[in-house]
Amino acid sequence: MAIGSKELASSELDTFDGDQLVEKLKTAKEELFNLRFQSATGQLESHGRLRAVKRDIARIYTVIRERELGIRATPVTVEAPAKAEKKTKKAKTEESATDAPAEADETKEA
């Protein structure tokens, strides 16, 4: 496993769409800026975090570029099928009762 954020594994990045990847990239760059600023002022406590954030940024760029080249598949959004409404016996009998007269009227006209 590569060093970096545990939440930004390449397998998890595969599940994000393009907008989410760009948003993750933006937040990672902001974090890197803040870490560099802390390092320059001597307030940085975890120097390893700099390396991890850089690797996360590189990982995101890699996923974006691989999608552009068609190497990595873009996730397909699958819409959950709407649940079929369960009809009670009462609803079924009411429905069949309303359908029956309409069918009878059609046969009389023909």
Contacts in CASP RR format, 6 or more apart in sequence:
PFRMAT RR
TARGET T0000
AUTHOR 0000-0000-0000
METHOD contacts of the structure
MODEL  1
MAIGSKELASSELDTFDGDQLVEKLKTAKEELFNLRFQSATGQLESHGRL
RAVKRDIARIYTVIRERELGIRATPVTVEAPAKAEKKTKKAKTEESATDA
PAEADETKEA
1 9 0 8 1.000
2 10 0 8 1.000
2 55 0 8 1.000
2 59 0 8 1.000
3 51 0 8 1.000
3 52 0 8 1.000
3 55 0 8 1.000
4 51 0 8 1.000
4 52 0 8 1.000
4 53 0 8 1.000
4 55 0 8 1.000
4 56 0 8 1.000
5 52 0 8 1.000
5 53 0 8 1.000
5 56 0 8 1.000
8 24 0 8 1.000
8 28 0 8 1.000
8 56 0 8 1.000
8 59 0 8 1.000
8 60 0 8 1.000
10 59 0 8 1.000
10 62 0 8 1.000
10 63 0 8 1.000
13 21 0 8 1.000
13 24 0 8 1.000
13 59 0 8 1.000
13 60 0 8 1.000
13 63 0 8 1.000
14 63 0 8 1.000
14 72 0 8 1.000
14 73 0 8 1.000
14 75 0 8 1.000
15 75 0 8 1.000
16 24 0 8 1.000
16 75 0 8 1.000
17 74 0 8 1.000
17 75 0 8 1.000
17 77 0 8 1.000
18 64 0 8 1.000
18 67 0 8 1.000
18 74 0 8 1.000
21 60 0 8 1.000
21 63 0 8 1.000
21 64 0 8 1.000
22 64 0 8 1.000
24 60 0 8 1.000
25 57 0 8 1.000
25 60 0 8 1.000
25 61 0 8 1.000
25 64 0 8 1.000
28 53 0 8 1.000
28 56 0 8 1.000
28 57 0 8 1.000
28 60 0 8 1.000
29 57 0 8 1.000
31 53 0 8 1.000
32 50 0 8 1.000
32 53 0 8 1.000
32 54 0 8 1.000
32 57 0 8 1.000
35 44 0 8 1.000
35 49 0 8 1.000
35 50 0 8 1.000
35 53 0 8 1.000
36 50 0 8 1.000
38 44 0 8 1.000
39 47 0 8 1.000
39 50 0 8 1.000
44 50 0 8 1.000
63 72 0 8 1.000
66 72 0 8 1.000
67 73 0 8 1.000
67 74 0 8 1.000
87 95 0 8 1.000
END
